[in-house]
Amino acid sequence: MSDTLSDQISLILEEKIAPALEMDGGYCELVEIRDKVVFLRLGGACSGCPSATITLKSGIERILRQEVDPEILVEQAW
């Protein structure tokens, strides 16, 4: 993966995703990018939350697809 893709994803996570998660007492950590699959670890209030999958797929994945690459997939890292 290019540094540019990693940098773009990190910037969006930091500027757009993290503040929203922090408002609910949670956070996400970028674990790895493999091809176009982004592995994130959710923590704080997001860890074990019943809505975690919805947050990853309908929230974070949707934003990354819109702003970085429409083929990005987001998976939860454990």
C-alpha positions as CSV (number, residue, x, y, z in Angstrom):
1,M,0.0,0.0,0.0
2,S,1.3,3.4,-0.8
3,D,2.1,5.9,1.9
4,T,-0.3,8.2,0.3
5,L,-3.2,5.9,0.9
6,S,-2.1,5.2,4.5
7,D,-1.7,9.0,5.1
8,Q,-5.1,9.8,3.6
9,I,-6.8,7.1,5.8
10,S,-5.0,8.2,8.9
11,L,-5.9,11.9,8.3
12,I,-9.6,11.1,7.9
13,L,-9.6,8.8,10.9
14,E,-8.0,11.6,13.0
15,E,-10.0,14.5,11.7
16,K,-13.5,13.1,11.0
17,I,-13.9,9.7,12.7
18,A,-12.1,10.1,16.0
19,P,-14.0,13.2,17.2
20,A,-17.4,11.4,16.6
21,L,-16.3,8.3,18.4
22,E,-14.8,10.3,21.3
23,M,-18.2,12.0,21.8
24,D,-19.5,8.6,22.7
25,G,-16.5,7.6,24.8
26,G,-14.8,5.4,22.3
27,Y,-11.9,5.5,19.9
28,C,-10.5,3.5,16.9
29,E,-6.9,2.5,16.2
30,L,-5.6,1.8,12.7
31,V,-3.9,-1.6,13.0
32,E,-3.1,-2.5,9.4
33,I,-3.9,-1.8,5.8
34,R,-3.7,-4.9,3.6
35,D,-4.4,-4.2,-0.1
36,K,-7.6,-2.1,0.2
37,V,-8.7,-3.7,3.5
38,V,-8.4,-1.4,6.5
39,F,-8.2,-3.2,9.9
40,L,-9.4,-1.1,12.8
41,R,-9.5,-1.8,16.5
42,L,-12.4,-0.2,18.4
43,G,-11.8,0.7,22.1
44,G,-13.4,2.5,25.0
45,A,-17.1,2.5,24.9
46,C,-17.0,1.2,21.3
47,S,-15.3,-2.1,22.4
48,G,-18.0,-4.7,22.6
49,C,-20.7,-2.3,21.6
50,P,-23.6,-3.9,19.8
51,S,-23.4,-1.2,17.2
52,A,-19.7,-1.7,16.5
53,T,-20.3,-3.5,13.2
54,I,-22.7,-0.7,12.0
55,T,-20.1,1.9,13.0
56,L,-17.4,0.2,11.0
57,K,-19.5,-0.6,7.9
58,S,-22.1,2.1,7.6
59,G,-20.0,4.8,9.2
60,I,-16.2,4.5,8.8
61,E,-16.2,2.4,5.7
62,R,-18.7,4.6,3.9
63,I,-16.7,7.7,4.7
64,L,-13.4,6.2,3.6
65,R,-15.0,4.9,0.4
66,Q,-16.4,8.4,-0.4
67,E,-13.2,10.3,0.4
68,V,-10.3,7.9,-0.4
69,D,-11.3,4.9,-2.6
70,P,-14.6,3.3,-3.4
71,E,-13.1,-0.2,-3.1
72,I,-11.9,0.1,0.5
73,L,-13.2,-2.4,3.0
74,V,-13.1,-1.9,6.8
75,E,-12.8,-4.9,9.1
76,Q,-12.5,-5.1,12.8
77,A,-9.2,-6.1,14.3
78,W,-9.1,-8.0,17.6
